[in-house]
Amino acid sequence: MKRLNLFAVLLALTAAAGCRKDRTPDKFVFAEGFTGGAVVIYGVASAPALPVVGGMQVLEFPADGVLQTSTAQQDGWAKDQYFRHQGSELKALREGAGSEEVFGGSSGSIGSCASVKNQYVGEPAKLEEMRKTMNAKLLGSVCKPK
């Protein structure tokens, strides 16, 4: 009986390990001084594809924080990196709740209109304000009402 339980546990662990799906990591690069909500809108046919440099997709955000790309959004796990232009250099940003630099990221879709990923850069106290304006930013970019 103990062998059967051990076998069941090993089988479950093997199955769980096989469920993990990796994706190409993203390198977020924000404009100098940028704060607020940054949005990637994927699958825009008229937009350029994201470059892959050193095994990472490079997401170079314009000053308004809205990046459109023809690249399809990938699902899965990866260790993303975050940077901000600082003169001619890139400054690494800390991520995670309480970091006061990069946090509050999510991905999903806006109905059938667009596949999106968003990230907040700045002070935690302003996150809620950013969430209120994010949909307007997205809808004004590619999801225009007909």
N, C-alpha and C positions, 0 to 999 in steps of 0.2 A: 504494500500500500504506500509506504514511504517513497519507493522508487517511482510509483505512478504520480504522486504529488510533485516530486522533484522534476519529473519529465514534463508535467503540465506547466510548471513555473518556467522552466527553460524554454518551452515552446512559446509561451506567452511573451517572454522577454525578447526572443528572436523575432517574433512577429511585430512587436512594438518597434524594435530597432529598424526593421525594414520599412516602416511607415514614414520615416523622416525623409523629406524631400528637400534637397538643397537647391539654391538659386545663385545666380551670379551676384556677388555683393555690390552695393551701390556706394559710390563716393559722392556725397552731397557737397557741392561747392557753392557757397552763398556770396553775394556781392558784399563789398566792404561796407560796414555799417548797417547791413540788413537786419531788421527785426520784424517779427510778425509771422503770418502764415505763409508757408511756401507750399506750392502745389505742383505735382507732376501730372500731366494729362497724357495718358498713353493712347496709342492707336490713332493718332491724328495723321491721316494720309499725307497731307501737305507739309508736315513737319519733318525735320531731319531725324535720323536714327541716333540713338545714344552711342557715343564712342565707347569702346572697351579698351582700357589702358591698364596694363599690369594685372589683368584678370578681374578688373572692376569696371562696372558701368559708371561712366562719369556724368553726373547730373549737374551741369553748370547753369545756375539760376540767373536770370536777368534781374535787374533792380526791382521790378514789381513782384518778384517771387513766383511767377507763373511760368512753368516750363512745359512746352508742348513737344511731343515726340511721336514718331511713327512706330517706335519700338513697342512691342506688346509687353504688358506688365507680367512679371514672373511671380509665381507662387512658390513659397518654400522658405527655408531658413538660411540666413547668411549674417555675417558680422559686417554691418555697414559702418562707414566712416564719415565724419562731418568736419567741414573746414569752412573758413571765411577768408576772403581775400583781405590782406593787410599790406597795403602798398604792393610791392612786387612779390611778396611771399604769401604762403597759405598758412593760416593759424589753425591748428587742430582745436575743435570744440569738444567740450565734455557733453556727454549725453545722459539722459535718464532723469527721472523725477527728482527735483531738488537741485539739479545741476545749474540752473539759471542760464543755460546756454541752448541746449537742444533737447526737446522732449515733446510728448503728446502726439507722436506720429501714429498714423493709421492708414489703411488702404481699403479700397472698395470700389464701388461704382455709383454713378448717378443714373439710376434707371438703366435704359439701354443706350444712353447718350455717351458715356465715357467711363473708362477705367482710370481711377485716380489713386495717388498716394499723397498724403500731406504730412507736414512736419512743422512744428512751431519752434521758432528761434527767438529767444529773449527772456524777459522776466516772467516767472510763473504767475504772478498776479494778473498779467494781461492775457493769459490763455483763454479765459472765458470770452473776453471781448473779441479775440481772434476767431473763435468758433462761431460767433454770431455773424461775422462778415465773410466767412469762408465760402458758404454756399453762393453768395452773390458774386464773389470772385470767380468761382467755378462756372456758374451759369453765364456770366458775362464773357467768358473766354471761348467756350466752344458749344455749350448747350443752349444756344439761343432759341427762344420760343418761336414757333412757326406762325 
